[in-house]
Amino acid sequence: MNEATAPSASAPWGVLLVDKPEGPTSHDVVGWVRWALGESQVGHCGTLDPAASGLLVLCIGPATRLVPYLTGVDKSYRARFALGRSTTTEDREGSTVAYAEVSPRKRAAARTALAELHGLLMLSPPAFSAVKVAGQRAHRLARRGQTVELPPRPMTVLSVHDLLADPDPAALEPWIEATMTVSKGTYLRTLAVELGRRVGVPAHLGALRRVASGPLDLADPRTVTGLLAEPLPARPGLPPKLRLRWPAIEGTTVVGASGASGASEGRGDARQAISAALQAALIDPCDALGLPLVVIGPDDPRVATLTRLRQGQAVTVDAGHAAWLPSAPILSGEGLPPAPRLVLRDADGIVVVRREATADGEVLRPERVLGPSRVPAPTA
C-alpha cells in the first residue's frame, strides 16, 4: 500500500484535459505543462503519437498516483483509414511499401469490413511502437533498420459507428473513417492494416483523433484547447523541435524571444497567465476517476473506517458497512487486479479502495491515499 502524499496548500494538483494538436509528442505536452505550472510531477494517461491529435489526460502533482486508473480504460477515436497504400510505420508518416488501385467494389467492401471490425482480435502491434523487445523499444530497433516481428496480442474493438466514406470517386487514396471505442493496448494503425487485409488492398492510418478516455471526454468544457505547435529553428545534427504556444492566453506576448530587453519579462508574464489558466482547468480527481464516491464529514461514525484505511489497514466488511457502501464497478487499472473500486473522501483527502473477497469474507483494501485537495470537497 502506498504512503499518503500531502501536497502543500499552494501546489497545483488534479487532472488536466488537453486537446493535443498534431505535431508534438505527448512528452512535449507534459514538458510544457511542467514549465507552465512549475510542477515536476506531471504524467500522461496514454500516449498519443505526434501525428495524432485529441484528448491527452494529464495527472498533476500527487494525482500522478492515479495514472494507473486513468490509463487502463477504454478509449474512443475518430479514425480515418486510407486505402491503396501501405507504409513502413502503418500511418501517413512512413515511407510507401506498396500501392494498388482501389476499385469501387473494394471501396464498398471496405465500408462493410470496417463496420464488422468488431470484438476480440489477435493482432501484432506495429514495429514502430513502444512495445519492448529484449528490453528495447520496438520503434528504436525499427528505426535502426532491424526487422521487428511482434507476436499477436489481444486487441478489442468495442464499437464502430458514424461511418463516413470519401465522396471523391477519383481519389487515388480513398479513405473511410469511423468513431471507434477500443480497449487499452489496441493500435489503430494495426486495425488499418487488418482492414486492408480483409479487403485485399494496402492500407494505412491516415488520421487519428482521440475523443474520449474512459469517462473523460474531449467535449468537456474544461479541456485546454487552442494549443499551437511552432517549429523551432533547426540545429545541425539535432532532430527538429517544436514549441507549444497558447495564443488565447498569451495574447500578444512573445514567449521565448531573444535579443529584446523585455524578453524575459514577457516570458514570465506569459507563463503566469498560462499557469493560472491551467490551474483553473484542473479537474477534481474524484470527478475524473468516475468511481462511486462516499463523502464523510468530521462527526460521521464512518470516520473510524476511513482512518484505518488511511493508515494502510484492510477493513472487514460487516453488516454496518454493507448498509452504506455503494455498489462499485469492476475497474482494471494498469498493473492492478480487476476489482470493484470506490473512493472515500473527507476534509483530509481521498482514499481509493478496492473491495476484495477473501476466505474470511469481503474486505476493503486501500490502494491509493492522497492528501488534502485544493478544490472544495463535494457535499454529501
C-alpha positions in Angstrom: 0.0 0.0 0.0 1.3 3.4 -0.9 2.2 6.1 1.6 -0.1 9.2 1.7 1.1 12.2 -0.2 0.3 15.6 1.3 0.8 18.4 -1.2 1.4 21.9 0.1 -1.6 24.2 0.2 -0.4 26.1 -2.9 0.8 23.2 -5.0 -1.5 22.6 -8.0 -2.8 19.1 -8.4 -5.6 17.4 -10.1 -6.4 16.1 -13.6 -6.0 18.2 -16.8 -7.6 17.5 -20.1 -5.6 18.8 -23.1 -6.5 18.8 -26.8 -3.1 17.9 -28.2 -2.5 19.3 -31.7 -0.8 17.3 -34.4 3.0 17.6 -34.3 4.2 17.5 -30.7 4.8 14.2 -28.8 2.8 13.5 -25.6 6.0 14.1 -23.7 6.3 17.6 -25.3 2.9 18.5 -23.8 4.0 17.1 -20.5 7.1 19.2 -20.6 5.1 22.4 -21.5 2.7 21.8 -18.5 5.7 21.2 -16.2 7.2 24.5 -17.3 3.9 26.4 -17.0 2.9 25.1 -13.6 6.4 24.8 -12.1 5.5 21.3 -11.1 7.8 18.4 -11.9 5.1 15.7 -11.2 3.1 15.5 -14.4 2.2 12.3 -16.1 0.0 11.4 -19.0 -2.6 8.6 -19.1 -2.0 7.1 -22.6 0.4 8.2 -25.3 -0.8 9.9 -28.5 1.6 9.7 -31.5 2.9 13.0 -32.8 0.7 12.7 -35.9 -2.4 12.1 -33.8 -4.5 14.8 -32.0 -7.1 14.9 -29.4 -7.6 14.1 -25.7 -4.5 13.8 -23.7 -5.2 13.2 -20.0 -2.6 14.5 -17.6 -2.3 14.0 -13.8 -0.7 16.8 -11.9 1.2 16.7 -8.6 0.2 13.9 -6.2 -2.6 13.0 -8.6 0.0 11.3 -10.7 -0.5 8.3 -8.4 -3.9 7.9 -10.0 -2.4 7.4 -13.5 -3.0 3.5 -13.5 -6.7 4.0 -13.0 -7.0 6.6 -15.9 -4.6 4.7 -18.2 -6.2 1.2 -18.2 -9.5 2.4 -19.6 -11.3 2.1 -22.9 -10.6 4.9 -25.3 -12.6 6.3 -28.3 -11.1 7.7 -31.5 -12.2 9.2 -34.8 -10.0 7.2 -37.2 -9.5 7.7 -40.9 -8.2 4.7 -42.8 -6.5 5.4 -46.2 -6.9 2.7 -48.8 -4.5 1.9 -51.6 -1.1 2.5 -49.9 0.8 0.8 -47.1 3.7 2.4 -45.2 6.6 1.4 -43.1 5.1 2.9 -40.0 1.5 1.9 -40.8 0.5 5.6 -40.8 0.9 8.6 -43.1 4.3 9.4 -41.6 6.0 6.3 -43.1 7.6 5.6 -46.5 5.4 3.8 -49.0 5.7 0.0 -49.0 3.1 -1.0 -51.6 0.5 0.8 -53.7 -2.6 -0.5 -55.5 -5.7 0.9 -57.2 -8.9 0.7 -55.2 -11.9 -0.2 -57.3 -15.5 1.0 -56.4 -16.2 -2.6 -55.4 -13.2 -2.5 -53.0 -14.3 0.8 -51.6 -17.8 -0.6 -50.8 -16.2 -3.7 -49.3 -14.1 -1.5 -47.0 -17.1 0.1 -45.6 -18.7 -3.3 -44.8 -15.4 -4.6 -43.4 -14.9 -1.6 -41.1 -18.4 -1.9 -39.7 -17.6 -5.6 -39.0 -14.2 -4.9 -37.5 -15.5 -5.6 -34.0 -14.8 -7.8 -31.0 -11.7 -9.5 -29.8 -8.9 -9.7 -32.3 -5.4 -11.3 -32.1 -3.2 -8.9 -34.0 0.5 -7.9 -34.0 1.4 -4.4 -32.8 3.2 -2.1 -35.2 7.0 -2.4 -35.4 7.1 1.3 -34.8 5.6 1.1 -31.3 6.7 1.3 -27.7 6.4 -2.4 -27.2 9.6 -3.8 -25.7 11.7 -6.4 -27.5 14.5 -7.9 -25.4 14.4 -4.8 -23.2 14.4 -2.2 -26.1 11.6 -0.3 -27.6 10.5 -1.8 -30.9 10.4 1.6 -32.7 14.1 2.2 -31.8 15.1 -1.1 -33.4 12.9 -0.5 -36.4 14.5 3.0 -36.9 17.9 1.3 -37.0 16.7 -0.8 -39.9 16.3 -4.0 -37.9 13.4 -6.4 -38.7 10.9 -6.4 -35.8 8.3 -9.1 -35.6 6.0 -8.8 -32.6 3.7 -11.7 -31.6 -0.1 -11.2 -31.8 -1.8 -9.9 -28.8 -5.5 -9.4 -27.9 -7.0 -6.1 -29.1 -10.7 -5.4 -28.6 -12.9 -3.2 -30.7 -16.0 -2.4 -28.6 -17.9 -0.3 -31.0 -17.8 1.1 -34.6 -20.2 3.9 -35.6 -20.7 7.1 -37.6 -19.0 5.6 -40.7 -18.2 8.1 -43.4 -16.6 7.3 -46.8 -14.5 9.5 -49.2 -17.1 11.1 -51.5 -14.5 11.7 -54.3 -14.8 8.8 -56.8 -11.5 9.7 -58.4 -9.4 9.7 -55.2 -6.1 8.0 -55.6 -6.1 7.0 -51.9 -9.8 6.9 -50.9 -10.5 6.9 -47.2 -13.1 5.6 -44.9 -13.5 6.7 -41.3 -15.4 5.9 -38.2 -15.6 6.6 -34.4 -14.3 3.5 -32.6 -14.1 2.6 -29.0 -11.3 0.2 -28.2 -9.6 -1.5 -25.2 -6.3 -0.4 -23.9 -3.5 -1.8 -25.9 -5.4 -1.6 -29.2 -3.4 0.0 -32.0 -5.4 1.8 -34.6 -2.5 1.5 -37.1 -2.8 -2.2 -36.7 -6.5 -2.0 -37.3 -5.8 -0.1 -40.6 -3.5 -2.9 -41.7 -6.2 -5.5 -40.7 -8.9 -3.6 -42.6 -6.7 -3.6 -45.7 -6.0 -7.3 -45.4 -9.7 -8.1 -45.2 -10.5 -6.0 -48.2 -7.4 -7.1 -50.2 -5.7 -3.7 -50.6 -2.8 -2.0 -48.9 -3.9 0.5 -46.3 -2.6 2.8 -43.6 -3.9 5.0 -40.8 -4.5 8.4 -42.4 -5.6 10.4 -39.4 -6.4 9.9 -35.8 -8.1 12.0 -33.1 -8.9 10.7 -29.6 -12.3 11.9 -28.4 -12.7 10.1 -25.1 -10.7 8.2 -22.5 -12.9 6.3 -20.0 -15.3 8.8 -18.5 -13.4 11.8 -19.7 -14.4 13.4 -23.0 -12.8 15.9 -25.3 -16.0 17.9 -25.4 -15.7 18.7 -21.7 -15.7 22.5 -21.4 -12.7 22.3 -19.1 -10.5 20.9 -21.8 -7.5 23.0 -22.7 -7.9 23.8 -26.4 -6.3 26.1 -29.0 -2.6 25.0 -28.5 -0.3 25.6 -31.4 2.9 23.8 -32.2 5.5 26.0 -33.8 8.8 24.6 -35.2 12.0 26.0 -33.6 15.0 26.9 -35.7 16.8 23.9 -37.0 20.1 23.0 -35.2 22.7 20.9 -37.1 22.9 17.3 -36.0 19.8 17.5 -33.8 16.2 16.4 -34.6 13.6 19.1 -35.2 11.9 20.5 -32.2 8.6 22.3 -31.6 7.5 25.0 -29.2 4.0 24.9 -27.8 2.0 28.1 -27.6 -1.4 29.0 -26.3 -2.3 32.2 -28.2 -5.7 32.7 -26.5 -3.9 33.0 -23.1 -0.6 34.5 -24.2 -2.3 37.2 -26.2 0.3 39.3 -28.0 3.1 38.4 -25.5 6.2 36.9 -27.2 7.3 33.8 -25.5 11.0 32.9 -25.8 12.0 35.9 -27.8 15.7 36.8 -27.7 17.7 40.0 -28.0 14.9 42.3 -26.7 15.2 43.9 -23.3 11.7 42.8 -22.3 12.0 39.2 -23.4 12.5 37.7 -20.0 9.7 39.8 -18.5 7.3 38.9 -21.4 8.1 35.2 -21.0 7.4 35.5 -17.3 4.1 37.2 -17.8 3.0 34.6 -20.3 4.0 31.8 -18.0 2.0 33.3 -15.2 -1.1 33.7 -17.4 -0.8 30.1 -18.7 -0.2 28.7 -15.2 -3.4 30.5 -13.9 -5.4 29.2 -16.8 -4.2 25.6 -16.4 -4.9 25.7 -12.7 -8.4 26.9 -13.4 -8.9 24.0 -15.7 -7.8 21.3 -13.2 -10.5 18.7 -12.5 -11.1 17.2 -9.1 -9.6 13.7 -9.0 -12.8 12.3 -7.8 -14.7 13.6 -10.8 -12.0 12.3 -13.2 -12.0 8.8 -11.7 -15.7 8.4 -12.2 -15.9 5.9 -9.3 -18.7 5.8 -6.7 -17.9 8.4 -4.0 -18.6 8.4 -0.3 -18.1 11.8 1.4 -17.5 11.5 5.1 -18.0 14.5 7.5 -15.9 15.2 10.6 -18.6 13.8 13.0 -19.6 10.9 10.9 -19.2 7.5 12.6 -17.6 6.2 9.4 -14.5 8.3 10.2 -13.1 5.3 12.1 -13.2 3.1 9.0 -11.6 5.9 6.9 -8.9 6.4 9.4 -8.0 2.7 9.4 -7.9 2.7 5.6 -5.8 5.8 5.5 -3.3 4.1 7.8 -3.0 1.2 5.4 -5.2 -1.3 7.2 -7.7 -3.5 5.5 -11.2 -3.4 6.9 -13.6 -6.3 7.1 -17.0 -5.5 5.6 -19.7 -6.2 8.1 -23.4 -5.5 8.1 -22.8 -2.0 9.2 -20.5 -1.3 6.2 -22.8 -3.0 3.8 -25.6 -0.6 4.7 -23.7 2.4 3.3 -21.2 1.0 0.8 -22.3 1.8 -2.8 -22.2 -0.8 -5.5 -18.8 -0.4 -7.3 -17.9 -1.2 -10.9 -15.2 -3.5 -11.9 -12.2 -1.4 -12.9 -9.0 -2.8 -14.4 -6.3 -0.3 -13.6 -3.0 -0.7 -15.3 -0.9 -3.1 -13.3 -3.8 -3.6 -10.9 -6.2 -6.6 -10.5 -9.7 -6.2 -11.8 -11.9 -5.4 -8.8 -14.8 -3.2 -7.6 -13.4 0.1 -6.5 -14.8 3.3 -4.9 -13.5 6.5 -3.3 -13.8 7.6 0.3 -13.3 11.3 0.9 -13.2 13.7 3.8 -11.5 17.1 4.5 -8.1 15.4 4.8 -8.1 13.9 1.3 -9.2 10.8 -0.6 -8.7 7.1 -0.4 -9.2 4.8 -3.4 -10.5 1.5 -2.0 -10.7 -2.0 -3.6 -13.5 -4.4 -2.5 -11.9 -7.8 -2.2 -13.3 -11.2 -1.5 -11.2 -13.3 0.9 -11.7 -16.7 2.6 -12.9 -14.9 5.7 -15.3 -12.6 3.8 -15.2 -9.3 2.0 -12.7 -6.6 2.9 -12.0 -3.0 1.9 -8.3 -2.7 0.9 -6.7 0.8 0.5 -4.8 1.3 -2.8 -4.1 5.0 -3.1 -4.1 7.6 -0.3 -3.9 11.2 -1.3 -3.6 14.3 0.9 -5.9 17.4 1.0 -7.2 18.7 -2.2 -7.2 22.4 -3.2 -10.7 22.1 -4.6 -13.7 22.0 -2.1 -14.9 18.6 -1.2 -18.4 17.9 -2.6 -21.3 17.9 -0.2 -22.8 14.6 0.9 
